[in-house]
Amino acid sequence: MWRTQQTEPIQLIAGGSGIVPLMAMIRSRASTGSTAPFRLLYSVREPGAVFYRDDLLALSDCYNKVSLTYAYTRIPPKDWPRPPGRIDGALIADVTWPSNLAPTCYVCGPTPFVESAVGLLSASGNSADKIRTERFGPTGDRK
């Protein structure tokens, strides 16, 4: 999955607790001293639902290890510039690496979130062979 020698841009997109495996990649990158540019788009319901808040803040602000953008789906912080809502094509265009840089994209979250994010990445010109996914959620029919 993650190669310490990697230098191409890395795009991470997490939905809720989907940040957990991506955080392992972020920490690995930081601990190896890799210079591969990372961007993280993290979709959560509200500010209180952010996992690893302090770690992400430290890695994005203090050490500039990862560029971080939040998308709040239900309740944004006061004066947040974007209304609450799901990740969409405009947000992908604004905060992810442009497809001409051929970033490797890692998407993790609930299955519907992952399917939507992959569709948006593909629609913005990202190559399917550069998009990696991990999804979770219920399997089978609900009873």
Phi, psi and omega per residue, in radians:
M1 nan -1.255 -3.075
W2 -1.762 2.268 3.114
R3 -1.981 2.245 -3.086
T4 -1.173 -0.372 -3.133
Q5 -1.479 -0.107 -3.060
Q6 -1.081 2.333 3.127
T7 -2.161 -0.226 3.120
E8 -1.221 2.764 -3.133
P9 -1.088 2.515 3.115
I10 -2.058 2.222 3.076
Q11 -1.909 2.145 3.089
L12 -1.943 2.334 3.076
I13 -2.296 2.087 -3.085
A14 -2.108 2.482 3.017
G15 -2.038 1.994 3.112
G16 1.019 -2.203 -3.112
S17 -1.263 -0.021 3.024
G18 -1.102 -0.163 3.083
I19 -1.202 -0.404 -3.008
V20 -1.002 -0.974 3.129
P21 -1.181 -0.539 3.122
L22 -1.229 -0.563 3.093
M23 -1.119 -0.611 3.081
A24 -1.078 -0.682 3.092
M25 -1.158 -0.749 3.138
I26 -1.079 -0.781 3.138
R27 -1.153 -0.701 3.119
S28 -1.070 -0.784 3.112
R29 -1.025 -0.817 -3.116
A30 -1.114 -0.720 -3.071
S31 -1.268 -0.440 -3.137
T32 -1.582 -0.132 -3.122
G33 1.325 0.308 3.134
S34 -1.034 2.553 3.098
T35 -1.855 0.140 3.092
A36 -1.024 2.203 -3.129
P37 -1.239 2.262 -3.131
F38 -1.989 2.442 2.934
R39 -2.265 2.394 3.132
L40 -2.134 2.201 2.977
L41 -1.917 2.012 -3.002
Y42 -2.068 1.986 -3.133
S43 -1.701 2.148 3.117
V44 -2.414 2.807 -3.129
R45 -1.187 -0.747 -3.056
E46 -2.730 2.879 -3.120
P47 -0.969 -0.611 3.142
G48 -1.216 -0.192 -3.106
A49 -1.664 0.071 -3.101
V50 -1.301 2.167 3.018
F51 -1.455 2.572 3.040
Y52 1.029 0.560 -3.074
R53 -0.883 -0.915 -3.082
D54 -1.162 -0.721 3.114
D55 -1.087 -0.781 -3.140
L56 -1.131 -0.712 3.110
L57 -1.068 -0.805 3.138
A58 -1.091 -0.760 -3.110
L59 -1.250 -0.495 -3.118
S60 -1.566 -0.696 -3.081
D61 -1.573 -0.969 -3.011
C62 -1.243 -0.724 -3.017
Y63 -1.957 -0.073 -3.125
N64 0.875 0.695 -3.126
K65 -1.428 -0.432 -3.117
V66 -2.640 2.360 3.046
S67 -1.454 2.216 -2.975
L68 -2.094 2.279 3.033
T69 -2.304 2.307 3.070
Y70 -1.759 2.545 2.952
A71 -2.147 2.037 -3.139
Y72 -1.706 2.179 -3.045
T73 -1.542 -0.398 -3.093
R74 -2.150 -0.921 -3.079
I75 -2.311 1.885 3.085
P76 -1.471 2.859 3.033
P77 -1.127 2.805 3.103
K78 -1.009 2.397 3.128
D79 1.121 0.383 3.080
W80 -1.161 2.380 -3.019
P81 -1.256 -0.255 -3.090
R82 -2.078 2.365 3.100
P83 -1.170 2.762 3.130
P84 -1.068 2.513 3.120
G85 2.921 2.952 -3.125
R86 -1.331 2.863 3.052
I87 -1.048 2.357 3.138
D88 -2.354 3.120 -3.100
G89 -1.038 -0.665 3.140
A90 -1.139 -0.731 3.134
L91 -1.179 -0.735 3.084
I92 -1.005 -0.801 -3.131
A93 -1.125 -0.616 -3.077
D94 -1.351 -0.618 -2.935
V95 -2.111 -0.116 3.126
T96 -1.726 2.871 3.086
W97 -1.108 2.447 3.086
P98 -1.150 2.557 -3.060
S99 -1.091 -0.448 -3.138
N100 -1.180 -0.263 3.045
L101 -1.472 -0.088 3.137
A102 0.906 0.934 3.134
P103 -1.209 2.643 2.923
T104 -1.497 2.257 -3.074
C105 -1.953 2.272 3.081
Y106 -2.041 2.175 -3.105
V107 -2.160 2.267 3.125
C108 -2.469 2.371 3.115
G109 2.875 -2.929 3.080
P110 -1.061 2.604 -3.053
T111 -0.873 -0.855 3.140
P112 -1.064 -0.666 3.101
F113 -1.084 -0.832 -3.120
V114 -1.075 -0.790 3.135
E115 -1.047 -0.742 3.129
S116 -1.142 -0.819 -3.124
A117 -1.091 -0.716 3.119
V118 -1.114 -0.722 3.096
G119 -1.072 -0.727 3.124
L120 -1.179 -0.721 3.092
L121 -1.097 -0.769 3.122
S122 -1.104 -0.765 -3.139
A123 -1.113 -0.454 3.131
S124 -1.548 0.123 3.017
G125 1.769 0.036 3.110
N126 -1.268 2.411 -3.115
S127 -1.285 2.357 -3.121
A128 -1.011 -0.560 -3.128
D129 -1.313 -0.083 3.100
K130 -1.886 0.139 -3.136
I131 -1.940 2.127 3.131
R132 -1.980 2.467 -3.082
T133 -2.299 2.658 2.941
E134 -2.470 2.227 -3.058
R135 -2.280 2.788 3.110
F136 -2.553 2.859 3.120
G137 2.584 -3.057 -3.100
P138 -1.169 2.624 3.038
T139 -2.057 2.563 3.123
G140 1.354 -3.095 -3.126
D141 -1.466 2.566 3.051
R142 -1.342 2.496 3.137
K143 -1.942 nan nan
